[in-house]
Amino acid sequence: MLVNALPAVEAWLTLEEWEARLHLCIQPPARWVALVPDAWQVVATESGHNIQPNQPDLVIAAVQQVLSGT
């Protein structure tokens, strides 16, 4: 599972609110991954919601890993 690590930045957010959103981006998917045998989580540390255009090499590597079964 690919998850973004950068929540949307809103001008009205305080640093503490932004950090809380960052925490929320990563934890729920980690719980979902734990429910699926042989699943893993990849965190796209340089991406917001649109991982594919922001980190295409990461997406390609993840898909290749799934296809190769490793």
PyMOL commands that place a pseudoatom at each C-alpha (Angstrom):
pseudoatom trace, name=CA, resn=MET, resi=1, chain=A, elem=C, hetatm=0, pos=[0.000, 0.000, 0.000]
pseudoatom trace, name=CA, resn=LEU, resi=2, chain=A, elem=C, hetatm=0, pos=[1.383, 3.365, -1.017]
pseudoatom trace, name=CA, resn=VAL, resi=3, chain=A, elem=C, hetatm=0, pos=[0.505, 6.176, 1.373]
pseudoatom trace, name=CA, resn=ASN, resi=4, chain=A, elem=C, hetatm=0, pos=[1.329, 9.846, 1.230]
pseudoatom trace, name=CA, resn=ALA, resi=5, chain=A, elem=C, hetatm=0, pos=[3.192, 11.433, 4.095]
pseudoatom trace, name=CA, resn=LEU, resi=6, chain=A, elem=C, hetatm=0, pos=[2.389, 15.051, 3.375]
pseudoatom trace, name=CA, resn=PRO, resi=7, chain=A, elem=C, hetatm=0, pos=[-1.130, 16.144, 4.298]
pseudoatom trace, name=CA, resn=ALA, resi=8, chain=A, elem=C, hetatm=0, pos=[-2.724, 19.042, 2.491]
pseudoatom trace, name=CA, resn=VAL, resi=9, chain=A, elem=C, hetatm=0, pos=[-1.284, 22.313, 3.676]
pseudoatom trace, name=CA, resn=GLU, resi=10, chain=A, elem=C, hetatm=0, pos=[-3.910, 24.850, 4.583]
pseudoatom trace, name=CA, resn=ALA, resi=11, chain=A, elem=C, hetatm=0, pos=[-2.893, 28.415, 5.405]
pseudoatom trace, name=CA, resn=TRP, resi=12, chain=A, elem=C, hetatm=0, pos=[-5.020, 28.398, 8.549]
pseudoatom trace, name=CA, resn=LEU, resi=13, chain=A, elem=C, hetatm=0, pos=[-3.343, 25.325, 10.103]
pseudoatom trace, name=CA, resn=THR, resi=14, chain=A, elem=C, hetatm=0, pos=[-0.986, 25.720, 13.013]
pseudoatom trace, name=CA, resn=LEU, resi=15, chain=A, elem=C, hetatm=0, pos=[2.178, 23.632, 13.058]
pseudoatom trace, name=CA, resn=GLU, resi=16, chain=A, elem=C, hetatm=0, pos=[0.621, 21.362, 15.704]
pseudoatom trace, name=CA, resn=GLU, resi=17, chain=A, elem=C, hetatm=0, pos=[-2.506, 20.811, 13.581]
pseudoatom trace, name=CA, resn=TRP, resi=18, chain=A, elem=C, hetatm=0, pos=[-0.402, 20.039, 10.522]
pseudoatom trace, name=CA, resn=GLU, resi=19, chain=A, elem=C, hetatm=0, pos=[1.695, 17.530, 12.500]
pseudoatom trace, name=CA, resn=ALA, resi=20, chain=A, elem=C, hetatm=0, pos=[-1.514, 15.871, 13.734]
pseudoatom trace, name=CA, resn=ARG, resi=21, chain=A, elem=C, hetatm=0, pos=[-2.656, 15.468, 10.140]
pseudoatom trace, name=CA, resn=LEU, resi=22, chain=A, elem=C, hetatm=0, pos=[0.710, 14.021, 9.204]
pseudoatom trace, name=CA, resn=HIS, resi=23, chain=A, elem=C, hetatm=0, pos=[0.244, 11.418, 11.925]
pseudoatom trace, name=CA, resn=LEU, resi=24, chain=A, elem=C, hetatm=0, pos=[-3.220, 10.587, 10.542]
pseudoatom trace, name=CA, resn=CYS, resi=25, chain=A, elem=C, hetatm=0, pos=[-1.878, 10.015, 7.013]
pseudoatom trace, name=CA, resn=ILE, resi=26, chain=A, elem=C, hetatm=0, pos=[0.333, 7.120, 8.026]
pseudoatom trace, name=CA, resn=GLN, resi=27, chain=A, elem=C, hetatm=0, pos=[-1.304, 5.299, 10.943]
pseudoatom trace, name=CA, resn=PRO, resi=28, chain=A, elem=C, hetatm=0, pos=[-4.704, 4.176, 9.537]
pseudoatom trace, name=CA, resn=PRO, resi=29, chain=A, elem=C, hetatm=0, pos=[-3.159, 2.553, 6.441]
pseudoatom trace, name=CA, resn=ALA, resi=30, chain=A, elem=C, hetatm=0, pos=[-0.670, 0.749, 8.685]
pseudoatom trace, name=CA, resn=ARG, resi=31, chain=A, elem=C, hetatm=0, pos=[-3.597, -0.848, 10.514]
pseudoatom trace, name=CA, resn=TRP, resi=32, chain=A, elem=C, hetatm=0, pos=[-5.162, -1.910, 7.202]
pseudoatom trace, name=CA, resn=VAL, resi=33, chain=A, elem=C, hetatm=0, pos=[-1.885, -3.432, 6.003]
pseudoatom trace, name=CA, resn=ALA, resi=34, chain=A, elem=C, hetatm=0, pos=[-1.684, -5.469, 9.208]
pseudoatom trace, name=CA, resn=LEU, resi=35, chain=A, elem=C, hetatm=0, pos=[-4.959, -7.158, 8.243]
pseudoatom trace, name=CA, resn=VAL, resi=36, chain=A, elem=C, hetatm=0, pos=[-3.651, -8.499, 4.923]
pseudoatom trace, name=CA, resn=PRO, resi=37, chain=A, elem=C, hetatm=0, pos=[-1.147, -11.378, 4.876]
pseudoatom trace, name=CA, resn=ASP, resi=38, chain=A, elem=C, hetatm=0, pos=[2.140, -10.509, 3.108]
pseudoatom trace, name=CA, resn=ALA, resi=39, chain=A, elem=C, hetatm=0, pos=[1.130, -6.862, 2.662]
pseudoatom trace, name=CA, resn=TRP, resi=40, chain=A, elem=C, hetatm=0, pos=[3.489, -3.958, 3.229]
pseudoatom trace, name=CA, resn=GLN, resi=41, chain=A, elem=C, hetatm=0, pos=[3.250, -0.201, 3.439]
pseudoatom trace, name=CA, resn=VAL, resi=42, chain=A, elem=C, hetatm=0, pos=[5.381, 2.201, 1.436]
pseudoatom trace, name=CA, resn=VAL, resi=43, chain=A, elem=C, hetatm=0, pos=[5.363, 5.793, 2.675]
pseudoatom trace, name=CA, resn=ALA, resi=44, chain=A, elem=C, hetatm=0, pos=[5.816, 8.406, -0.035]
pseudoatom trace, name=CA, resn=THR, resi=45, chain=A, elem=C, hetatm=0, pos=[7.656, 10.975, 2.053]
pseudoatom trace, name=CA, resn=GLU, resi=46, chain=A, elem=C, hetatm=0, pos=[7.766, 13.605, -0.687]
pseudoatom trace, name=CA, resn=SER, resi=47, chain=A, elem=C, hetatm=0, pos=[4.152, 13.398, -1.822]
pseudoatom trace, name=CA, resn=GLY, resi=48, chain=A, elem=C, hetatm=0, pos=[0.773, 14.688, -0.957]
pseudoatom trace, name=CA, resn=HIS, resi=49, chain=A, elem=C, hetatm=0, pos=[-2.397, 13.005, -2.234]
pseudoatom trace, name=CA, resn=ASN, resi=50, chain=A, elem=C, hetatm=0, pos=[-1.092, 12.518, -5.796]
pseudoatom trace, name=CA, resn=ILE, resi=51, chain=A, elem=C, hetatm=0, pos=[1.780, 10.094, -5.345]
pseudoatom trace, name=CA, resn=GLN, resi=52, chain=A, elem=C, hetatm=0, pos=[2.016, 9.027, -8.999]
pseudoatom trace, name=CA, resn=PRO, resi=53, chain=A, elem=C, hetatm=0, pos=[3.047, 12.407, -10.473]
pseudoatom trace, name=CA, resn=ASN, resi=54, chain=A, elem=C, hetatm=0, pos=[5.080, 13.438, -7.422]
pseudoatom trace, name=CA, resn=GLN, resi=55, chain=A, elem=C, hetatm=0, pos=[7.141, 10.252, -7.003]
pseudoatom trace, name=CA, resn=PRO, resi=56, chain=A, elem=C, hetatm=0, pos=[6.704, 8.138, -10.155]
pseudoatom trace, name=CA, resn=ASP, resi=57, chain=A, elem=C, hetatm=0, pos=[9.863, 6.101, -9.519]
pseudoatom trace, name=CA, resn=LEU, resi=58, chain=A, elem=C, hetatm=0, pos=[8.508, 5.020, -6.139]
pseudoatom trace, name=CA, resn=VAL, resi=59, chain=A, elem=C, hetatm=0, pos=[5.211, 3.930, -7.693]
pseudoatom trace, name=CA, resn=ILE, resi=60, chain=A, elem=C, hetatm=0, pos=[6.960, 2.035, -10.486]
pseudoatom trace, name=CA, resn=ALA, resi=61, chain=A, elem=C, hetatm=0, pos=[9.249, 0.267, -8.007]
pseudoatom trace, name=CA, resn=ALA, resi=62, chain=A, elem=C, hetatm=0, pos=[6.273, -0.732, -5.829]
pseudoatom trace, name=CA, resn=VAL, resi=63, chain=A, elem=C, hetatm=0, pos=[4.349, -2.114, -8.813]
pseudoatom trace, name=CA, resn=GLN, resi=64, chain=A, elem=C, hetatm=0, pos=[7.414, -4.023, -10.006]
pseudoatom trace, name=CA, resn=GLN, resi=65, chain=A, elem=C, hetatm=0, pos=[7.825, -5.479, -6.531]
pseudoatom trace, name=CA, resn=VAL, resi=66, chain=A, elem=C, hetatm=0, pos=[4.205, -6.681, -6.517]
pseudoatom trace, name=CA, resn=LEU, resi=67, chain=A, elem=C, hetatm=0, pos=[4.522, -8.175, -9.997]
pseudoatom trace, name=CA, resn=SER, resi=68, chain=A, elem=C, hetatm=0, pos=[7.751, -9.973, -9.149]
pseudoatom trace, name=CA, resn=GLY, resi=69, chain=A, elem=C, hetatm=0, pos=[6.268, -11.400, -5.953]
pseudoatom trace, name=CA, resn=THR, resi=70, chain=A, elem=C, hetatm=0, pos=[9.120, -10.198, -3.736]
for i in range(1, 70): cmd.bond("trace and resi %d" % i, "trace and resi %d" % (i + 1))
show_as sticks, trace
zoom trace
